[in-house]
């Protein structure tokens, strides 16, 4: 099928070439045998038009020069005007900007003299095109907008299509994206009427890019797909360009599956074709996709390959995209020193790009362009002859020597006054500069002093906090921990001295065990509390089974529960949470110890877990003495609130504060519901996956 298509295209080219040669030969023969000078000029104009359409500009220019001489000899104004216009068109195509603009201005004056509004519109459109191509967007827009009024009135579709394309290109360069979309849509409508397949593909691609800039990603995707639907001849080459762009549009609204499909297809096609531009788009897009899906190693590998291509091809926009992604990736990996380097490179390159765009004309809209003034300038009165259009008035400076001397004296006086004023202004400027420089130096010194003071205050505050932690630590050690250890030490001394019988010792074992457990838990909480206060706790989240943690921690309090006559009800389920397991174990151990502390003989402790809104909810409930409304607001605030347990057990007030800090470090929440003499339930919410 592909061979047949190629043959048909080749055959069509041969036929069109033969038809072109036949038409040119026919006109050349007609011109050679034409006797009437007026008809010879008209035939020559037809030949020039055909040669211009077939892009034989040098040959067309020879006929232009001959026709121009003959038209002036005959004073054939219509022919002179048309020849001037074609001459300017040819110069524009050959890249001779000066001669092209000169020719356009001359032909516009001649069209105005003939009241040929269509000719004026064509000239304006041509000037607009050449100015836009040279980067003079505002100037080009003014001419193109002046042209379309007449072209729309006469419904000249070919000329309108060109004009709309020029205007949309200029608006896009001026970042007036809404206006660029408006004129691209107008151009697309005419191209569809003309069945201009290449024009439709080009305009659809521009519309896709514009909608992408405006973050209307679904519209951008629709127009990219339209390009694929109407352009079957290019095959893999076109798909290699479009697929990565579609994939990156899907990526912008997190449609990762669709993005992956198009990006991978684009990657494979561009690798096969060795298309660097398409490969760069696909690799950067895949790097972005894999970063958001937490496949960081693969993302880094793809982005590295993209950076090599971007630097080789000097693609600054994609290199900027690469720097931004690498900054985010290294920040996620907590490689902040490297992330800082990427951020610095990003802003450095961004500044370079912005500097290169500074000379461009600033953004304008249709309201900024004085099109009417341009049209008014075209309405030149036909009563003027061609000579009066070109010539200008001359002014005499003086008729007498006395007048000349007087003006000379005035000139020298003004020059002297200007010198005095200039000197005065320079002195003021120098003095002002010195004053500004001195003020700036003072401001810089004051700023440094303020920054140093802030640093000192911050350091002082930190030292005060550390000192408070130390005081709290020593206070607890000197009272609570000392009491527990003294009690244990006293039991050991009595046992060593033989003051206790075996029966008495066995009766005291539960109390000794309780004191040892209290001392162990106290030390455990003191260590974690001091670390949190020193800001050295850092979670290392993983997926773990909550039921396993409950099982381990219940074993630690089974003996104490049995001694106190407390029953445990286990409603825990096998479920996973995403957090630091060791921190969660500390939370569970504290909550279980807390429940045991405030339960009495015959009470029940119930542990359970369930899923709510994608989070894991863990609860530890007891039927103990409960918490009053007054104390409910105190338990998670500060580090000093504590009450004695049902067996007069002591506490430090650290346990629940540590629980709150550890849970919040793992992106979770902790709260309590309690009724006096009914019981309390502590809830802990943890994520089931890595939070976005």
Protein Blocks (a to p, Z undefined) as FASTA:
>chain_A
ZZmmmmmmmmmmmmmmmmmmmmmmmmmmmmmmpmblklmmmmmmmmmmmmmmnopaklmm
mmmmmmmmmmmmnopaklmmmmmmmmmmmmmmnopaklmmmmmmmmmmmmmmnopaklmm
mmmmmmmmmmmmnopamlmmmmmmmmmmmmmmnopaklmmmmmmmmmmmmmmnopaklmm
mmmmmmmmmmmmnopaklmmmmmmmmmmmmmmnopaklmmmmmmmmmmmmmknmmmmmmm
mmmmmmmmmmmnopaklmmmmmmmmmmmmmmnopaklmmmmmmmmmmmmmmnopaklmmm
mmmmmmmmmmmnopaklmmmmmmmmmmmmmmnopaklmmmmmmmmmmmmmmmmmmmmmpc
cdddfklpcfklmmmmmmccfkbcfklmmpccdddfbfbfklmmmmmmmmmmmmmmmmmm
mmmmmmmmmmmmmmmmmmmmmmmmmmmmmmmmmmmmmmmmmmmmmmmmmmmmmmmmmmmm
mmmmmmmmmmmmmmmnopacfklmmmmmmmmmmmmmmmmmmmmmmmmmmmmmnopaccdd
ddddfklmmmmmmmmmmmmmmmnopacddfbdcddddddfklmmmmmmmmmmmmmmmpce
hiacddddddeehiacdddddfbebpafklmmmmmgcjkbccddfkopacehlmmmmmmm
mmmmnopacdddddehkbccddddddfbdcZZ
